[in-house]
C-alpha cells in the first residue's frame, strides 16, 4: 500500500538531500495523518499551505488511502494573520531582530531563552515564533511559527517582509529592547550626551522602556539604506 505526495519546489529545501525530489511515496497505515506524513519527510507544517488529495482540498488531519495522490503547497504569501504580526525570535536571530525593530516592527528577542520558554512566550503574547530550528517549529504546543530562510540578515529580512507584509514604521522602536520611542526635548537628555553630540544634533528620541536615547548620528546613512531597501521590498 502506497500513496504519493507531490512536494512543491519551495518546500523541497526541507527534504533530506538524498530525497530532494518532486514525488515522495508514503505508506498509509490507518493512523497517521497527511500532516504527520509531511512532517516525517522533514517539512514543518508551519511552512505548509493548501493540501490537495485527489484534486480536493483537505486538512492536515486527513488520512491517506492506498493509491491517493496528495499535493503539498507552501503557505501563500503574504500570509494572512488575524492581527498585525508580532514576532518572537530565537537566540540565533539577533541581527534580524534589531533590523525589524529599526523598521518599527514589534520583535521580541532574548539571547538566553530556551525552547520551552520561547513557546510559552509566543503563545501567551500571540507572537509568531521565528527560527531556523525545524524541531522547534514541530512542537505541538506552539500556536504559530515560521522558518526564516537565508543565512544573511538582509535575505532573512526580505523573507519576513515578503511572507508577512507587516506595516513599516521606521525609527519608532528601540533596537536594544523593542520598547516604543517618544520624542524628548534636548535639554532633558543633554546630561547624558557627549559634548560633540550635543553640539551637532538637536532632535532626540527616548525609549519608554529602557530610557535609551537616540538621534540621527554617524550610523544613520547605513540604517536609512536598510529602511529604503525594506520599503522597496514591501511595495514590490
QUITARA-V231630 format. One record per backbone hydrogen bond with DSSP energy under -1.0 kcal/mol. CO is the residue of the C=O (numbers start at 1). NH is the residue of the N-H. If there is no record, write none. Layout:
BEGIN
co=CO nh=NH
co=CO nh=NH
END
This chain:
BEGIN
co=2 nh=67
co=3 nh=26
co=4 nh=70
co=5 nh=24
co=6 nh=72
co=8 nh=11
co=11 nh=14
co=12 nh=15
co=16 nh=19
co=17 nh=20
co=19 nh=21
co=22 nh=7
co=24 nh=5
co=26 nh=3
co=33 nh=37
co=34 nh=38
co=35 nh=39
co=36 nh=40
co=38 nh=43
co=39 nh=42
co=44 nh=47
co=45 nh=48
co=47 nh=75
co=50 nh=73
co=51 nh=58
co=52 nh=71
co=53 nh=56
co=56 nh=53
co=59 nh=62
co=60 nh=35
co=62 nh=34
co=65 nh=68
co=68 nh=4
co=69 nh=54
co=70 nh=6
co=71 nh=52
co=72 nh=8
co=73 nh=49
co=86 nh=128
co=87 nh=108
co=88 nh=130
co=90 nh=93
co=93 nh=97
co=94 nh=98
co=95 nh=99
co=96 nh=100
co=97 nh=101
co=98 nh=102
co=99 nh=103
co=100 nh=105
co=101 nh=104
co=102 nh=171
co=103 nh=169
co=106 nh=87
co=108 nh=89
co=114 nh=118
co=115 nh=119
co=116 nh=120
co=117 nh=121
co=118 nh=122
co=119 nh=123
co=120 nh=124
co=121 nh=125
co=122 nh=127
co=128 nh=88
co=129 nh=146
co=130 nh=90
co=131 nh=148
co=133 nh=137
co=134 nh=138
co=136 nh=139
co=139 nh=142
co=144 nh=129
co=146 nh=131
co=152 nh=156
co=153 nh=157
co=154 nh=158
co=155 nh=159
co=156 nh=160
co=157 nh=161
co=158 nh=162
co=159 nh=163
co=160 nh=164
co=161 nh=165
co=163 nh=79
co=172 nh=181
co=174 nh=178
co=179 nh=174
co=180 nh=208
co=182 nh=206
co=185 nh=188
co=186 nh=190
co=189 nh=192
co=190 nh=193
co=194 nh=198
co=195 nh=199
co=196 nh=200
co=197 nh=201
co=204 nh=184
co=205 nh=214
co=206 nh=182
co=207 nh=211
co=212 nh=207
co=214 nh=205
co=215 nh=217
co=217 nh=220
co=219 nh=223
co=220 nh=224
co=221 nh=225
co=222 nh=226
co=223 nh=227
co=224 nh=228
co=225 nh=229
co=226 nh=230
co=227 nh=231
co=228 nh=232
co=229 nh=233
co=230 nh=234
co=231 nh=235
END
